[in-house]
Amino acid sequence: MDTSEPAPVLPRLFRGGLVFDGERFRAGVDLRTDAAGRVAEVGPGLRPAADEVVVDLDGRWLLPGLVDCHVHFREPGLERKEGYDTGSRGALHGGVTTVCEIQNNPPLLTSVALLEAKFAQVGPKSRVDFACYGSLVEEALPHLGDLAGRVPAVKCFLGCSTGAGGVDDPATLRRWFAAAAAAGLPIVAHCEDNAVMQRAAAELSGIDAERHDLRRPVEAEVESVRTAIAAAAEVGARLHVFHVSTDDAMSLVAEARAAGLPVTASTAPHYLSWTADDAAAMPQHRLKVNPSIKSARHRDGLARRVERGEFVAIGTDHAPHPLTEKTRDYAHAPSGFPSVDLLLPLVFDVHDRRGVPLEPLLASVTSGPVDEFGLRGKGRLVAGADADLVVVSPHCERLVDEAALPSRSKWSPYHGRRLRGFPERVFLRGREVFRDGAFPGAPTGRPVPIVPAAERVAE
């Protein structure tokens, strides 16, 4: 644990750059932060005060600190794979100042006591602010009412994945969804149908038996999303589908929303960046992930949906494993890979490769997840918000060097890819916490206050 003092909170005036406020770019405006670590004022021609540090952006961009709404830092229990010390350093390297984390290894977050124990353990190590999802499993049902207002949502696995077997029984699924709805807790869901995946695997042979996209096919996600939407509609639950990998499943989400149901979704950078053929060709199972990466049709269809604002968020699903585990044979190589270290450059990469405008992309990692998950004070550069800021030179490029990334695993499927938009400076509640690859001061991360679901911003 870092025993140095936290970086000071200094009033600052940022001027001479382009500001993205969480929804749109604003040219010709300056931004002032105060000694309490909040945004004090945004507007044109702000004059420096006597006690302010003036930051001349010199044409750089000023963004809200990014929010990664889907990470696995695995602490407590699996710190050998990742923990909040290295995970939060990686987040800052990617321009992320707030993470929403899912504990998908024991102990699952099934009660307030376990949540508070986790906060006590990881808070002194975290360099970013954090919220933690609860676990929607049988043992959590008696405690859901107490978790309401303490967690953004509760996570349910409808299909097997790392750390979860998935719920197959429709009656159990409806009962769990009903309990979450009664507690006023939204549900975030991993949607893949186990029966579809089992049938698909049984029909494969030869080299196709190790094609992850064939073992976890399009139909598995589509059928599971259909099931989840039907269960949520029946019991009145609010549903968010995580890491959507298929354009077809997103059509079901869009239909549900058009019918007035509270159903939303997010996707991940890898579904906008790669194809199933890319994943099959990548050595060491580096792109093996659940749900699987699909064809170019789905990649491009999802990109167009991001452009139209149909996704409320993009989250990395940062899921690190040691490379020694990923290089096992296909059946024993775990799914998932690290990527929180690169979120902002990956946003630029989707813009560059898929032609998605930057405003909806940046909104999907700032104001979008904040509104969806009730993260008070985050994701916007407006007066009164937390002064979580990222300074970036948008055209500065470099090759990804996996060995230099801060998170623990020291490998990346993006190794060697030329990206741009690497953060230069990052501030958390007015403190400078990242500068040119260094992490000044002691960790100051803390739990994010959660807005109750009923009070969150509606689309």
N, C-alpha and C positions, 0 to 999 in steps of 0.2 A: 504494500500500500504506500502511496506517495505521502511523505510526511512534510512536504514543503507547504508554504502558505498558499491559499488561493490567490489567483490574480485579482488585482483590485478592480472595482467597478468605477469607471471614470465617465463623467459626462462627455459625450463626443458629438461632433457635428460632421456628418458625412456629406460631402458635396462634390460636384463635378463628375457625376456618373449617371448611369441609367438605372432607375429603381423599378423592380418588379414587386408589386405590393401584395402578391398572393393570388391576384386575379388577372392583372394586366400590367403592361409596362407603362411607366410614367417618366417621360423625358422632362428635363428642366426643373426637377424638384430635388430638394435636399432633405436630410433626415437627421433629427436630433434625438439623442438618448439621454436619460437622466441618471442621477446617482443611485436611484432605486432599481436600475436595471430594466427600465421600460422605455418604449418608444414615447417620446414627449411630443414630437411635432413632425409633420411631413408637409412640405410646401416649397414654393419657389422662393429663391433669394433670401434664405435664412441667414441672419447675421451672427457671427460667433459671439458667444458670451465670454466673460473674462475667465471663467473657470473651466472652459471646454477645451478638449483636445480636438483639433481640426484634422480630419482624415480626408485628404484630397484623393478622390478616386481616380482622377486622371483618365476618365473614359471607361473605367471598369464598371461592372454591374454589381448592384447591391440587391441581394435576395433575402427573403425570410429563411431562417434555418429550416432545412428540409425535415420532413417527418417520414420515417420509414415505418409504415403501419404493420409490418410483418417480418419479424426477425426471431431467431432462436439463438439465444446466448447461453443456454444450457446450464445456468447457475441458479440454484445449487444442483449438484449431482454429477455433472459431466464437464467440469471445468477443464479437463484435459483436452476437450475439443474447442471450447470457447468459454470465456467468462466475461463479466462486465468490464474488467480492466482492459483487456485487449479488444473486446467487442466495441466498447465505447470509443476507444482510440480509432478503430476502423471507421466507425460512424462519422466522426469528425473529419477524417480524411475524405469521406464521400460527401461532405457538406451537410450531414445529418446532425441535428441538435436534439431531436426527440425520437425515441423508438417506442413502438408498441410490441411487446414481446410475448411469445407463447412458450410456456414451459411444457415441452412435449416429452420430457423424461421425468421419472419420479424424482421428487414428489410433485404430483400435479397440483395445480392451484384450485383446491376444492373448498376452501374455507377462508374466512378473514384471518384466522390465526396463522395459516400457512402464508397468506399474502403478506402479512405484517412481518413474519419471520424473513421472507425473501427481501422485502424492502430494507430491513435492518442489515442483512448480509451484503446486498449489492449496492446500496446507496453510497457508502463511503468509497466505493471503487469506481463508480460511474462518472464519466466525464460528460455525459449527456443526460437530459431529463428523460423520464421513462414512465410508461404505463404498462400494466400487465393484464392480459386477458385471463379470465377464469376458465376452468375446464368444465365442460358440460358432460359429466359422467354420472353414474348412479350415485356415488358417494357424495357428490356435490349437491344433490337435490335439496336436502334439508337446509342448506346454507345459502341458497341463491338469493334470498331476500336480504341477507346481510351483505352480500357482495355487490348488490345494486348500489350504484353511486361510487363504488370503489374501483370498478374495472370498466373498461370501455364496452365489453361484450363478453360472452362466453363461447369457447371454441368447441365445436363438435366435428368429429371425424366420421363422415359417412362411408369412407372407404379406408382400407388398410394403408398405412404409410409409416414413416419412421416414428416409432414410439407409440403407435396406435393401431389397433386391429380393425377399427371401424364398426359402426352399428349397422346390422343387417335387418333386424326385426322392425317392421313398420310400426307395430304397436308401441315398442320401446321408443322409437324415434318421435312419435306423436306425443308420448308422455313426457319425454325430456323437453321437447319444444314447448309444450303447454306449461311446464314448470318454469321455464325461462320467461315466457310471456307473462305469466302471473306475477313474476318478480320484477317485471319491467326491464328485463335484460335483453338486449339484442343478441342474436346468434351469428357468429362467424363460422362458416362451414368449409371443410375440405370435402369436395364432392367428386367421388369416383365410386362406381358401383362394383362391389366385390364379385357378384355373380357374373357380370359381363366380363370382368378381367379374368376370372377363372376359366370361363368358356374360351376366351381368346387364347389364353396360354395353352390350353389343352389341344388346340387346333394347329399350333405352330410346331415346326420341326426344322432341323438343320440350322443354318445361319440365321434364319428369321426368328428362332427361339430366343435370341439375345437382342432383338430389336425392341427397345423399351416402348416405343410408340405403338407397336403391334400388341404387346402384352397389356398395355394400358391405353386402349384405343379411344378414339373420339367418342364412340357410343357409351363408354363407361362414364365419362364426364356428363354427357348429355342426359343419360338416364338418371344419374344421381341428382343433377340439378333439377330435373323435372320432379323427382321424388321430394326433394327438400322444399321446393316451392309449394307443392301440394300440401305437405305437412304443415308448413308455416301458415298457409292460407286457412287451413282447417281449424287451427287453434289460435289464430290471431297473433302470431309471432312476427317479429321484425328480423329479416334474414339478410345477411351479407355473404355472398359467395366469394371466397378467397381465390387468388391465383387462377383465374379463368384462363384456360389454354386453348379453347376452341371457339370459333366464331358461331358455331351452331348453339352451344350452350348460352352464349351471350344473347342470341336471339330469344331464348326462353326468358331470360332476365328482362329484356326489353318488353316482351309481351306482358309479363307480369306487372311491370311498372305502368304500362299503358292501361292495364285493367285496374289500376289504383292500389296495387299491393305494395307494401313497404319492403321491396326487394332491391338490393343494390349489389354491386360487384366491384372487384379490383382485379388487376392482372399484374404481371411481373415483367421486368425488363427482358428476361431471357425468352419469353414468348413473343416479344416484339423484335428480337435480334437474330434468332437462330431458326433453323428448320430441323425436322426429324432426321433428314439425311446428314446435316451438320453434326447432330448429336451422335449418330451412329458412327461417323468417321472420327470423332474426337477421341484421342487415346485416353487410357486410364479411367474410362467411364466418367470423365469430368463433367459431362452434361447429362448424366443420369439424374433425373429429378422427378418428383411426383407433384402434380400430374406430369406426364411426359410432354416433351416438346413435340409439336405437331407439324403439319406440312406448311408450305409457303402460303397456301390459300388461307389457312387459319392465322398465320403470322400477319399477313397483309390485311385480313379482315379485322383483326383486333386493333391494328394500328388505325384504321379508318374510324373505328368506334371511339378510340381515344381522342381523335381529332374532333369528333362530334360531341364529345363530353359525356358519353354514355357510361364510362367508368368513373367512379367517384375517387379512385385512388390507384396508385401504382406502388407496390411494396416489393422489396427484393426477395423475400422468403430466405434471407441469409441463414444458411444451414451448414456450418462448417464441419468437416470431418478430416482427420489426418489423411494425407495423400497415400500413406501406406495402406489405409483401409479402402480408399477409392480404387487402388490398383489391384484389388482382389479380383477373382473371377466374377463374371456378371452377377450370378445369383447371390454372391456374398458382399458385393460392393454396395455400400449404403447410398441412398438417394439424397441429393442436395449438394449445394456448394456455397462458398462464401461470395458475397457481392455487396454488402453494405458499404465497404470501402470505396465503392465506385459509383454510388447512386447518381450524383450530379453529372459526372461525365457520361454515364449511360443514358441519362435523359437527353443530353446533347446528341449522343450517338443515334438514338431513335429518330430525332429530328433530321439528322444528316442522312441517314440511310433509308428511312421510311417516308420522309417528307412531312411528318406531323408537325404542325406549328408549335412553337415553343410555349405560347401562353397556356393552352390546355395541358401540355406536358408538365410544365412547372406547377400549375394549379393542382395537378394530380399528386404532387409530392409536397404540397404546402397546405393551402386552404381546404382542398378536397378531403383529405383524411382527417383534418381538424374538425370540420363540420360533421363528418360521418361518425367519428368516434368520440366527440365531445371533449376535445383536449383544450382546456380553458387557457386562453392567452397566447396560443401558438399559431404559427402558419400565416400570419398577415403582418404587414408593415403599416400599422395604423396606430394612432395615439392610444396609449393605454395597454397595448400588447407587450408581451415580453420582448426585450431587445435581443432576440435570437437572429443573428445576421450572418450572411455569407458574402464575402468579397471575392469576385471571380473575374479573371480576364478571359472572356468567352472564346477568343481565337487562339489561345495558347495551347499547343498540342504537345503530347509526349506519348511514348510507348508505355503500355502497362508492364511493369516489372513486378511479378508476383512476390519475389523475395523481399521487396521493399514495402509491401502492404502491411499495415499495422495489426490486422487481426491475426489470430494465433496460427491458423493453418498454413500460411505462407505459400499458397498456391491459388490460382484463379483460372477459370476457363477463358478469361479475357486476356491472359498473358500474351504479350506481343501485339495486341491490337492498339492501333493509334487512336487515341481519344483526345477530346478537348474539354475545357470547362472544369479543370481541376481547381478546387477552392484554394485561395491564397491565405485568407484570414477567415476565422470563424469566431463568433461571439455568442456566448450563452448567458442570457439575462444580463447583458452589459459587460461581461467579463470576456477578455480575449482568451480563448481556450485552444486555439490552433493557429499557427502561423508558419507558413513555409515548411511544413512537415514536422514541426516541433509542437509540444503540448505544454505550454507554460502553466505553472501553478499546480496546486493540488486539485483533485476531482471535486466538483461542486454539484453534480447531478442530483436530482431529487424527483420524487413522484409527481406526476402532473395531476392537478385537480381535474376531476371528471365531471362534465356537465351531464345531468340525468338525461336518459334517452328522450323523454317526453319534451325536453326543452331544447333539443338540438336543432340546428338550422335545417329546414326542409328544402329539398331541391325545388 
